[in-house]
Amino acid sequence: MSVELNHTTVHARDNRESAEFFANLLSLEITAEWGPFIAVDLSNGVTLDFATIPADRITPQHWDDPFEFGEPWRFIGATSVPGRDGPWTVAVEADGFMGSSAKYMGPASTGTRIVSHYYQSAKGMKLFNWWENGHCRTLAAAGVSSTSVRVQETPVRWLAHLCDHPRMAHSFESLVIRHTHRLSSLKGSAGEGATAARQFDAALTSVGFKLSAELLERLSTLSEAAVVHTAKRTLSTVSEMVGDHVRHNSYFIDFPANVPDTEEFWMQCVTKALGDEMSRDNVLTQLAHGVLDLLILPTYGRYQHTYEEMLAAQDELIASAGDRVTVLHLGRDLDDELTDLYLALAGSTTPLGEDDLRDLKTLAERCALGPQPEAIPVRENRAVVNEARLGVGAPLVLDTVTDVLRLACVLSGGDVTLREPTRFRALSRPTRRALVAGLDAVVAASPAKLADVHAHREPFKRLGERLHPHEYPRWPHAADVFAVARGEKEARSFDSRVEKLLDEFDVLGAVKLLQSAPGRLFRALDLLLRIAVDQEERDAVVAAAVRVAPDVSGRVVFSVLEHFKNREQETDKPRVFINRRGRGWVTPDFRPPVPAVDTECLIAALDAEMRRRLPAPGPLLLDPDVLDVALPLSGRATAAGLGVLPRGSLSAVDGDQLRFFVYWKETENRTDYDLSALLLHADYSTDSWLSYTSLRAVGGNHSGDITEAPDGASEFINLSLDRVRSTFIVPQVNIYAGESFEEVEESFFGFMVRDGQQRGRPFEPRTVRMKSELRGVGRVALPLVFRREDDGRWRAKWLHLYLKGISSANRVEENQVSVSKVVRAIVEREQLTVRYLIGLMSDDTTTVDLWDGGPVPDEPVMYIGLERPEGLHPDSRVITLENLRDLIPG
């Protein structure tokens, strides 16, 4: 086997100055500048890649010392592998440990990215390590075994796939942009980048973004190459955020103009089919039987023109002052941004959505050995962090046996929420030891926690089959966990004791017991108040709630507050239930009412408790548009995307034209999604609808039915709001056939708002007000509902709901009743909003100003709004949609 070196990185305080000095000294040439490197060619085909490194991190470089383990080691072969965000260095060592050594790979990767392979004696063992800027980001087993494998081929081919993976490419920078709308502090050689920066800003404008003045100024000081590199990376991210990373074609080429009547359109398709020799006989046969399948018509449900032809048929978009503009701000160093984001997600006091959990997993793998949050109160977050801590040998964060079960689910690629059963994988011996030791420590510290096993007996039994606790006699308490799960050891559960008291209507006894578990007491308050026999017992329930309130999380307190604020109006009316996956259903409410005097007393006490916990805000600057945003008590009450608000939030709709869009791309099976809109009267009865069966209605048009999406497909509905006569507009996405929302390669919904004369192509990213991922469980998606208010203006109320639907052929006509019931239940429910929280936070001494989009105060303020304005004092506390959950006290 031959091994050769083709380049090496050289640390320097100034890469250009050092490269030019070295080249002049030895009469060499500077041959390339890529990313952070300036390359100097040597005569033997090797390049010296000079990289600017902070002075305190420059490490002496010498390449002929014996390795630290005392074994002479043979130097690696290094090559450049193209990636989506520029090339990577790939380092492959023939025999030794350099590829997995922080001593060497840490300094070598400073200012760059290296993927190194430890390949022992051509045995195909075993590790690929991704190093970036001095940190090990990923350790992965290559899965290569066979003495016939050639070292020069397999690792490089595998790594080339790794580096080009869309989730790997500039993932950390994308995380920061998506979560904070900031670009981490920019690196690159100084230069005259003003022209390129302005071009970058103009390109951002086309997708509804812009650079802040500070960010534009900073970019202008960099070289043109550095600005172009940043622009490419950023435009890719923001385009995906708004949904402009795919081609949105429409069936009717000049939609929304010239949309035909539905029956007229079908007849046109039949006529064309009869003129086609391939389809004529089949059509005639079906017509003879009186039923015609539209899918057999050659021109139905399939694009009849290219994307480029559709663009040519559309007028240019006329710019409008009402177009969405999302400002990108200058951030700090990438490491600092990622650390702060990790601390915010890991330490969140409210559960995260699925996408945020995935982002937390990515961040935890990088930040497991760095700063950690003071507490990780959400159990799912704790499991994700523990997986990363386990991987780097850090102590696990455990205080219940269920924490260990969740961690095992994460390690097996299962459901961390424990809603769905997990098939546990075979675990390595070190991992088994860590989990068994964790169980033992939890039970040894508090034997009563064995009772928690009852809630998840079956998963614990299956986990025991993988952990083999009998092999670890030094941890006997862990064996007790699985003995309880198998029914061999008794551990009376807390819940069973509470249920026994409730079955006996012993309210005072239940209250006394529940005070040791404040959160469970709060969740049982409604039941306790209903079954109490007299006012004395009800007073005892309320008094106990007030006593334990300081020990209950703010999220639970606010949830109980919202529940009791709606309790009176819900009685004898339809009641909506929504599970953690967003599945909604409505049932009659047969609960007896709770006396108003007890409800009012409880609400007043809980208001006082939350007022005590909330910080004094000082001067407050408020964006009026944020006041009716629902408090984000759970990340599962929303969806990933741009401009998405929590379920129950209200937002204004300013514009003449409202346009919905859905995009989907099937994975392997023909998949047909149908975008529809149900129009309801004020009493929630059906007025009309828009769908593939009703292409036109008063004030609205449908873009046409697409019935397959191997390369992706889009459908649109356009509504002229001044012509719509209904009170409610309910957009929905029905799965007519094929893959579910969680099975397709990609699917998302959104809406645009335009002025009446703007025109433009069907999808214009700068007019997009919201784009959200479709990933719920159900065959009918209800993202939000639009309502005409008494003053004639329209507002959106956010739903984030999925209905079960039927296995196939879901249609708007078939689900009118179920959709109407769900919409009514949520529209008429009172939500706790930012307005409510501001009322608790502020007092007579608080200065509250509403921001009108103009200049901001010179002094530090607490700003709360949908997006961060420019020019805020650096000491201001800024709360936007991305960190709105921080307002919820722990």
TORDO-359590 format. One record per residue (C-alpha): x, y, z; residue in one letter. Coordinates in steps of 0.2 Angstrom, whole numbers, padded with zeros to 4 digits, always signed. Layout:
<nodes>
XYZa;...
</nodes>
This chain:
<nodes>
+0000+0000+0000m;+0007+0017-0005s;+0003+0032+0006v;+0007+0050+0001e;+0004+0067+0009l;-0004+0080-0003n;-0006+0095+0009h;-0004+0100+0027t;-0011+0115+0037t;+0001+0128+0043v;-0005+0139+0058h;-0002+0158+0056a;-0007+0174+0064r;-0011+0181+0047d;-0012+0168+0033n;-0009+0179+0018r;+0006+0188+0026e;+0014+0171+0031s;+0010+0163+0014a;+0018+0177+0004e;+0033+0178+0016f;+0036+0159+0014f;+0033+0159-0005a;+0045+0174-0008n;+0058+0166+0004l;+0058+0150-0006l;+0053+0157-0024s;+0037+0147-0023l;+0019+0152-0029e;+0003+0155-0020i;-0009+0144-0031t;-0026+0145-0023a;-0037+0153-0009e;-0051+0142-0003w;-0062+0144+0013g;-0049+0150+0027p;-0034+0143+0018f;-0021+0151+0006i;-0011+0137-0002a;+0008+0137-0007v;+0013+0123-0019d;+0029+0114-0015l;+0039+0105-0029s;+0034+0087-0024n;+0015+0090-0026g;+0012+0095-0008v;+0003+0111-0003t;+0006+0121+0013l;-0012+0128+0017d;-0009+0143+0028f;-0024+0146+0040a;-0026+0161+0052t;-0027+0155+0070i;-0029+0165+0086p;-0011+0168+0093a;-0015+0159+0109d;-0021+0144+0100r;-0006+0142+0088i;+0002+0125+0091t;+0020+0120+0085p;+0019+0108+0071q;+0032+0094+0069h;+0028+0079+0059w;+0042+0066+0062d;+0040+0063+0081d;+0035+0045+0087p;+0017+0044+0093f;+0012+0046+0111e;+0009+0028+0113f;+0027+0024+0110g;+0024+0016+0093e;+0032+0024+0078p;+0017+0029+0067w;+0016+0031+0048r;+0010+0048+0043f;-0007+0049+0034i;-0013+0052+0017g;-0023+0068+0016a;-0035+0073+0002t;-0048+0086-0001s;-0066+0080-0002v;-0079+0092-0010p;-0094+0096+0001g;-0110+0107+0000r;-0101+0120+0010d;-0084+0119+0003g;-0071+0105+0004p;-0066+0095+0019w;-0049+0088+0023t;-0049+0069+0024v;-0035+0061+0033a;-0032+0042+0033v;-0019+0034+0043e;-0012+0017+0039a;-0008+0010+0057d;-0009+0020+0073g;-0020+0031+0084f;-0017+0048+0077m;-0035+0049+0069g;-0043+0047+0086s;-0031+0058+0096s;-0036+0075+0102a;-0018+0079+0105k;-0015+0079+0086y;-0032+0081+0078m;-0038+0096+0089g;-0024+0107+0084p;-0023+0101+0066a;-0042+0105+0064s;-0041+0123+0071t;-0049+0135+0058g;-0054+0120+0047t;-0063+0104+0046r;-0055+0087+0045i;-0062+0070+0045v;-0049+0057+0051s;-0049+0038+0050h;-0041+0026+0062y;-0037+0011+0051y;-0028-0002+0061q;-0016-0014+0051s;-0028-0015+0036a;-0041-0023+0047k;-0055-0011+0043g;-0056-0004+0061m;-0065+0007+0065k;-0067+0025+0069l;-0071+0040+0058f;-0069+0056+0068n;-0076+0073+0062w;-0065+0087+0069w;-0069+0106+0067e;-0060+0121+0074n;-0052+0111+0087g;-0067+0101+0093h;-0072+0083+0090c;-0090+0084+0083r;-0094+0066+0078t;-0087+0049+0082l;-0094+0036+0070a;-0090+0018+0067a;-0086+0014+0049a;-0094-0003+0049g;-0080-0009+0037v;-0073-0027+0040s;-0063-0037+0028s;-0044-0039+0025t;-0048-0037+0006s;-0054-0019+0008v;-0042-0006+0001r;-0039+0008+0013v;-0038+0021-0001q;-0055+0017-0007e;-0068+0013+0006t;-0065+0027+0019p;-0064+0041+0006v;-0080+0035-0003r;-0089+0034+0014w;-0082+0051+0019l;-0087+0059+0003a;-0105+0053+0006h;-0104+0060+0024l;-0098+0077+0019c;-0111+0079+0005d;-0125+0074+0016h;-0138+0089+0017p;-0140+0088+0036r;-0121+0088+0038m;-0117+0103+0026a;-0116+0119+0036h;-0128+0112+0049s;-0121+0122+0063f;-0122+0139+0054e;-0140+0134+0048s;-0145+0130+0066l;-0140+0147+0072v;-0149+0156+0057i;-0165+0146+0059r;-0166+0148+0078h;-0160+0166+0081t;-0160+0174+0063h;-0141+0179+0066r;-0126+0175+0056l;-0112+0170+0068s;-0097+0182+0068s;-0089+0181+0050l;-0072+0175+0047k;-0061+0178+0032g;-0047+0189+0025s;-0050+0208+0025a;-0054+0216+0008g;-0066+0226-0002e;-0082+0216+0000g;-0095+0231-0001a;-0101+0227-0018t;-0103+0209-0015a;-0112+0212+0002a;-0124+0224-0007r;-0127+0210-0020q;-0130+0198-0006f;-0142+0209+0002d;-0152+0211-0014a;-0152+0192-0017a;-0159+0190+0001l;-0173+0203-0003t;-0180+0191-0017s;-0184+0179-0003v;-0190+0191+0010g;-0175+0194+0020f;-0162+0208+0022k;-0146+0211+0031l;-0146+0222+0046s;-0135+0238+0045a;-0122+0231+0057e;-0121+0215+0047l;-0120+0223+0030l;-0106+0235+0037e;-0096+0219+0044r;-0098+0210+0028l;-0091+0225+0018s;-0074+0224+0027t;-0071+0206+0021l;-0064+0200+0005s;-0076+0197-0010e;-0073+0178-0009a;-0078+0177+0010a;-0094+0187+0006v;-0098+0175-0008v;-0095+0160+0003h;-0106+0167+0017t;-0120+0172+0004a;-0120+0155-0003k;-0122+0146+0014r;-0135+0159+0020t;-0146+0159+0005l;-0147+0140+0005s;-0154+0141+0023t;-0166+0155+0021v;-0173+0148+0005s;-0177+0132+0014e;-0184+0142+0029m;-0197+0150+0017v;-0200+0135+0006g;-0191+0142-0010d;-0178+0128-0011h;-0190+0118-0022v;-0199+0122-0038r;-0217+0127-0036h;-0227+0123-0052n;-0246+0124-0054s;-0257+0114-0065y;-0265+0129-0073f;-0251+0138-0081i;-0257+0156-0078d;-0266+0153-0061f;-0275+0162-0053p;-0281+0169-0070a;-0292+0158-0081n;-0296+0144-0069v;-0310+0135-0078p;-0326+0129-0071d;-0324+0111-0063t;-0336+0102-0075e;-0329+0111-0090e;-0312+0106-0086f;-0316+0088-0083w;-0325+0088-0100m;-0309+0095-0108q;-0299+0081-0101c;-0311+0068-0107v;-0311+0076-0124t;-0292+0075-0125k;-0292+0057-0119a;-0305+0052-0132l;-0293+0059-0145g;-0279+0049-0139d;-0277+0031-0146e;-0269+0024-0130m;-0283+0030-0119s;-0299+0030-0130r;-0305+0012-0127d;-0303+0013-0108n;-0312+0029-0107v;-0326+0023-0118l;-0328+0007-0108t;-0329+0017-0092q;-0342+0029-0099l;-0352+0014-0105a;-0354+0009-0086h;-0358+0027-0081g;-0343+0030-0070v;-0326+0038-0075l;-0310+0037-0065d;-0302+0054-0068l;-0284+0046-0065l;-0285+0037-0081i;-0286+0053-0091l;-0269+0057-0098p;-0270+0076-0095t;-0278+0075-0077y;-0268+0077-0062g;-0251+0078-0071r;-0242+0094-0075y;-0244+0098-0094q;-0230+0111-0094h;-0213+0114-0087t;-0209+0125-0073y;-0200+0137-0085e;-0215+0138-0096e;-0226+0142-0081m;-0214+0156-0076l;-0214+0163-0093a;-0233+0164-0093a;-0233+0174-0077q;-0231+0193-0074d;-0217+0199-0063e;-0221+0202-0045l;-0223+0221-0041i;-0214+0225-0025a;-0225+0231-0011s;-0222+0239+0006a;-0232+0225+0013g;-0220+0212+0008d;-0212+0202+0022r;-0195+0207+0027v;-0186+0196+0040t;-0170+0205+0046v;-0154+0194+0048l;-0142+0201+0062h;-0124+0200+0066l;-0121+0186+0079g;-0106+0182+0090r;-0093+0168+0087d;-0101+0152+0081l;-0095+0142+0096d;-0103+0155+0108d;-0119+0155+0097e;-0120+0136+0098l;-0117+0135+0116t;-0130+0148+0120d;-0143+0139+0109l;-0138+0122+0117y;-0141+0130+0134l;-0158+0137+0129a;-0165+0121+0122l;-0158+0109+0135a;-0163+0120+0149g;-0180+0125+0142s;-0194+0124+0155t;-0207+0119+0141t;-0206+0103+0131p;-0199+0105+0114l;-0206+0101+0097g;-0199+0086+0087e;-0188+0097+0076d;-0181+0106+0091d;-0177+0090+0099l;-0168+0084+0084r;-0158+0101+0084d;-0154+0098+0103l;-0147+0081+0099k;-0136+0089+0086t;-0130+0102+0098l;-0128+0090+0113a;-0116+0079+0103e;-0105+0095+0101r;-0108+0103+0118c;-0108+0088+0130a;-0092+0093+0138l;-0094+0112+0138g;-0105+0123+0149p;-0122+0115+0155q;-0138+0122+0160p;-0141+0123+0179e;-0156+0111+0177a;-0164+0101+0163i;-0182+0100+0169p;-0190+0093+0153v;-0187+0074+0153r;-0186+0072+0135e;-0173+0085+0134n;-0163+0076+0148r;-0163+0060+0138a;-0156+0068+0123v;-0143+0076+0133v;-0139+0060+0142n;-0136+0051+0126e;-0122+0064+0121a;-0115+0063+0139r;-0114+0044+0138l;-0105+0045+0122g;-0091+0056+0129v;-0090+0048+0146g;-0098+0062+0156a;-0109+0059+0171p;-0127+0056+0167l;-0141+0067+0173v;-0154+0055+0182l;-0166+0057+0196d;-0180+0044+0191t;-0179+0026+0184v;-0189+0033+0169t;-0175+0044+0165d;-0165+0028+0161v;-0179+0021+0151l;-0180+0036+0140r;-0161+0036+0138l;-0162+0018+0132a;-0176+0023+0120c;-0165+0037+0112v;-0150+0025+0111l;-0161+0013+0101s;-0168+0026+0089g;-0185+0025+0098g;-0198+0037+0105d;-0191+0047+0119v;-0209+0053+0124t;-0213+0034+0128l;-0229+0036+0118r;-0224+0023+0105e;-0216+0006+0109p;-0197+0005+0106t;-0188-0010+0100r;-0173-0010+0110f;-0156-0013+0101r;-0142-0024+0107a;-0131-0012+0118l;-0113-0013+0121s;-0106-0018+0137r;-0100-0001+0143p;-0117+0006+0139t;-0126-0008+0148r;-0115-0005+0163r;-0119+0014+0163a;-0138+0011+0162l;-0138-0002+0176v;-0127+0009+0187a;-0139+0023+0184g;-0154+0013+0189l;-0145+0007+0204d;-0140+0025+0210a;-0158+0031+0208v;-0166+0017+0218v;-0152+0017+0231a;-0155+0036+0234a;-0174+0034+0235s;-0182+0017+0235p;-0199+0024+0233a;-0195+0028+0215k;-0197+0009+0211l;-0215+0013+0211a;-0212+0023+0195d;-0209+0006+0186v;-0228+0002+0186h;-0232+0016+0173a;-0220+0008+0160h;-0219-0011+0165r;-0219-0018+0148e;-0205-0007+0141p;-0195-0010+0157f;-0197-0029+0154k;-0190-0028+0137r;-0176-0017+0142l;-0171-0030+0156g;-0169-0042+0142e;-0156-0031+0134r;-0147-0025+0150l;-0144-0042+0158h;-0144-0035+0176p;-0140-0052+0184h;-0122-0050+0177e;-0119-0035+0188y;-0122-0041+0206p;-0113-0025+0213r;-0129-0015+0208w;-0143-0025+0216p;-0155-0010+0216h;-0155-0011+0197a;-0161-0029+0198a;-0176-0023+0209d;-0182-0012+0195v;-0184-0027+0183f;-0191-0038+0197a;-0205-0025+0200v;-0208-0024+0181a;-0210-0043+0181r;-0222-0043+0196g;-0209-0053+0207e;-0207-0038+0219k;-0220-0027+0226e;-0219-0008+0225a;-0235+0000+0228r;-0237+0015+0216s;-0241+0032+0221f;-0255+0033+0208d;-0263+0017+0214s;-0264+0025+0232r;-0272+0041+0225v;-0284+0031+0214e;-0290+0021+0229k;-0293+0037+0239l;-0303+0044+0225l;-0313+0029+0222d;-0318+0030+0240e;-0322+0049+0238f;-0309+0053+0251d;-0305+0070+0245v;-0296+0076+0261l;-0285+0060+0261g;-0281+0062+0242a;-0277+0080+0245v;-0265+0076+0259k;-0256+0063+0249l;-0255+0073+0233l;-0247+0087+0242q;-0231+0077+0241s;-0232+0078+0222a;-0237+0096+0218p;-0238+0094+0200g;-0250+0079+0201r;-0261+0088+0213l;-0263+0103+0201f;-0268+0091+0187r;-0281+0083+0198a;-0289+0100+0204l;-0304+0099+0193d;-0308+0081+0198l;-0306+0085+0217l;-0317+0101+0216l;-0330+0091+0207r;-0331+0076+0219i;-0330+0086+0235a;-0345+0084+0245v;-0346+0102+0253d;-0338+0119+0253q;-0326+0114+0267e;-0318+0101+0256e;-0317+0112+0241r;-0309+0125+0252d;-0296+0112+0258a;-0293+0108+0240v;-0290+0126+0235v;-0279+0129+0251a;-0268+0114+0247a;-0266+0121+0229a;-0260+0138+0235v;-0248+0130+0248r;-0239+0119+0235v;-0240+0132+0220a;-0222+0138+0223p;-0216+0120+0219d;-0226+0118+0203v;-0218+0123+0186s;-0223+0139+0178g;-0229+0129+0163r;-0241+0118+0174v;-0247+0133+0183v;-0252+0143+0167f;-0260+0127+0160s;-0271+0125+0175v;-0275+0144+0174l;-0280+0143+0156e;-0291+0127+0160h;-0301+0136+0174f;-0303+0151+0164k;-0312+0141+0151n;-0320+0129+0163r;-0337+0138+0164e;-0340+0140+0146q;-0335+0122+0142e;-0348+0114+0152t;-0361+0106+0141d;-0352+0111+0125k;-0341+0101+0114p;-0324+0098+0121r;-0308+0097+0111v;-0294+0085+0115f;-0277+0086+0107i;-0263+0073+0110n;-0245+0076+0110r;-0244+0072+0091r;-0256+0085+0087g;-0271+0073+0084r;-0287+0082+0088g;-0305+0076+0092w;-0320+0083+0100v;-0332+0075+0112t;-0347+0081+0122p;-0343+0088+0139d;-0353+0079+0153f;-0343+0085+0168r;-0353+0094+0181p;-0348+0113+0183p;-0335+0119+0196v;-0343+0132+0208p;-0338+0149+0201a;-0333+0155+0218v;-0319+0141+0219d;-0314+0145+0201t;-0312+0163+0205e;-0302+0160+0221c;-0290+0148+0213l;-0287+0160+0198i;-0283+0174+0209a;-0271+0164+0220a;-0262+0157+0204l;-0261+0175+0197d;-0253+0181+0213a;-0240+0166+0212e;-0235+0169+0194m;-0234+0188+0197r;-0222+0184+0212r;-0211+0173+0200r;-0210+0185+0185l;-0196+0197+0185p;-0198+0216+0186a;-0196+0220+0167p;-0190+0238+0169g;-0194+0248+0153p;-0204+0238+0142l;-0205+0240+0123l;-0219+0229+0115l;-0223+0225+0097d;-0242+0226+0097p;-0242+0211+0085d;-0235+0199+0099v;-0249+0203+0112l;-0261+0190+0105d;-0248+0176+0103v;-0253+0162+0115a;-0240+0157+0128l;-0229+0143+0122p;-0233+0131+0136l;-0227+0116+0125s;-0217+0116+0109g;-0228+0102+0103r;-0242+0115+0101a;-0234+0122+0086t;-0224+0116+0071a;-0207+0119+0064a;-0206+0133+0051g;-0205+0152+0048l;-0217+0164+0056g;-0226+0150+0065v;-0236+0154+0081l;-0241+0143+0095p;-0259+0135+0094r;-0272+0147+0099g;-0262+0163+0094s;-0271+0176+0084l;-0262+0186+0070s;-0268+0200+0059a;-0270+0197+0040v;-0265+0213+0030d;-0268+0212+0012g;-0281+0209-0002d;-0276+0192-0008q;-0274+0177+0003l;-0265+0162-0005r;-0262+0145+0003f;-0249+0132-0004f;-0244+0115+0000v;-0229+0105-0007y;-0225+0087-0005w;-0213+0075-0013k;-0217+0056-0012e;-0204+0044-0006t;-0208+0028-0016e;-0227+0026-0018n;-0239+0037-0028r;-0245+0050-0016t;-0259+0062-0019d;-0262+0077-0007y;-0276+0088-0009d;-0276+0106-0004l;-0294+0112+0001s;-0302+0127+0010a;-0319+0125+0019l;-0329+0141+0020l;-0340+0142+0035l;-0354+0154+0041h;-0354+0163+0057a;-0363+0148+0065d;-0350+0136+0058y;-0361+0129+0045s;-0354+0126+0028t;-0355+0140+0015d;-0345+0132+0001s;-0328+0125-0002w;-0313+0125-0014l;-0305+0109-0019s;-0301+0098-0034y;-0320+0095-0035t;-0324+0114-0034s;-0311+0124-0043l;-0320+0141-0042r;-0330+0148-0028a;-0335+0166-0024v;-0319+0175-0022g;-0308+0160-0024g;-0299+0149-0036n;-0290+0132-0035h;-0274+0129-0045s;-0278+0112-0051g;-0277+0094-0044d;-0260+0085-0044i;-0261+0067-0041t;-0243+0061-0040e;-0226+0069-0034a;-0211+0059-0039p;-0202+0075-0042d;-0212+0085-0030g;-0229+0094-0032a;-0238+0110-0027s;-0256+0115-0026e;-0262+0133-0022f;-0279+0141-0017i;-0281+0160-0020n;-0294+0170-0011l;-0299+0189-0014s;-0304+0193+0004l;-0315+0208-0001d;-0326+0196-0011r;-0327+0181+0001v;-0344+0181+0010r;-0340+0168+0023s;-0335+0171+0041t;-0322+0157+0042f;-0309+0151+0030i;-0302+0134+0035v;-0288+0128+0024p;-0284+0109+0025q;-0273+0096+0017v;-0281+0080+0014n;-0272+0064+0010i;-0281+0056-0004y;-0269+0042-0008a;-0252+0036-0003g;-0239+0041+0010e;-0243+0049+0026s;-0236+0066+0032f;-0222+0057+0041e;-0218+0045+0027e;-0216+0057+0012v;-0199+0064+0009e;-0205+0082+0012e;-0221+0091+0014s;-0225+0108+0020f;-0240+0121+0021f;-0240+0140+0021g;-0249+0155+0016f;-0245+0171+0007m;-0253+0188+0007v;-0252+0200-0007r;-0259+0217-0012d;-0272+0217-0026g;-0261+0222-0040q;-0245+0213-0036q;-0248+0198-0048r;-0232+0187-0048g;-0229+0169-0050r;-0240+0157-0039p;-0226+0155-0026f;-0217+0171-0022e;-0206+0169-0006p;-0206+0187-0001r;-0225+0187+0001t;-0224+0171+0012v;-0231+0175+0029r;-0230+0157+0036m;-0222+0141+0031k;-0224+0125+0042s;-0219+0107+0041e;-0232+0094+0039l;-0227+0080+0051r;-0242+0075+0061g;-0251+0059+0064v;-0268+0059+0054g;-0274+0060+0036r;-0281+0078+0037v;-0270+0093+0042a;-0278+0109+0049l;-0264+0122+0051p;-0275+0137+0055l;-0292+0146+0053v;-0295+0163+0046f;-0310+0173+0054r;-0318+0189+0048r;-0320+0201+0063e;-0334+0213+0066d;-0324+0227+0059d;-0322+0217+0042g;-0303+0214+0045r;-0297+0196+0044w;-0287+0187+0058r;-0279+0170+0059a;-0281+0158+0073k;-0267+0145+0074w;-0273+0126+0075l;-0258+0115+0072h;-0271+0100+0071l;-0272+0083+0063y;-0288+0073+0061l;-0288+0054+0060k;-0298+0054+0043g;-0299+0038+0034i;-0287+0027+0026s;-0289+0034+0008s;-0299+0046-0002a;-0301+0060+0011n;-0310+0074+0004r;-0316+0091+0011v;-0334+0086+0007e;-0333+0071+0019e;-0326+0080+0034n;-0336+0096+0035q;-0344+0091+0052v;-0328+0085+0061s;-0318+0100+0055v;-0332+0112+0060s;-0333+0105+0077k;-0314+0106+0080v;-0313+0124+0073v;-0328+0130+0084r;-0320+0122+0100a;-0303+0130+0098i;-0310+0147+0091v;-0321+0149+0106e;-0308+0144+0119r;-0299+0158+0128e;-0280+0157+0127q;-0267+0164+0139l;-0257+0176+0129t;-0242+0187+0130v;-0255+0201+0134r;-0260+0192+0149y;-0242+0189+0155l;-0237+0207+0152i;-0252+0211+0163g;-0244+0201+0177l;-0227+0207+0175m;-0230+0226+0174s;-0236+0237+0188d;-0239+0255+0191d;-0220+0259+0190t;-0217+0250+0174t;-0215+0260+0158t;-0223+0251+0143v;-0221+0258+0126d;-0228+0251+0110l;-0216+0250+0095w;-0222+0257+0079d;-0208+0251+0068g;-0198+0268+0070g;-0183+0272+0080p;-0180+0262+0096v;-0175+0270+0113p;-0156+0273+0117d;-0156+0265+0134e;-0158+0246+0138p;-0176+0240+0137v;-0184+0223+0138m;-0191+0221+0120y;-0205+0208+0117i;-0210+0206+0099g;-0212+0195+0084l;-0194+0200+0077e;-0180+0209+0084r;-0179+0228+0078p;-0163+0236+0073e;-0153+0247+0084g;-0158+0240+0101l;-0146+0244+0115h;-0134+0230+0117p;-0139+0227+0135d;-0157+0225+0131s;-0166+0209+0134r;-0174+0203+0118v;-0188+0191+0117i;-0195+0185+0100t;-0203+0170+0093l;-0187+0160+0094e;-0185+0162+0113n;-0203+0166+0119l;-0203+0151+0130r;-0190+0160+0141d;-0204+0170+0148l;-0212+0155+0156i;-0204+0154+0174p;-0197+0137+0179g;
</nodes>
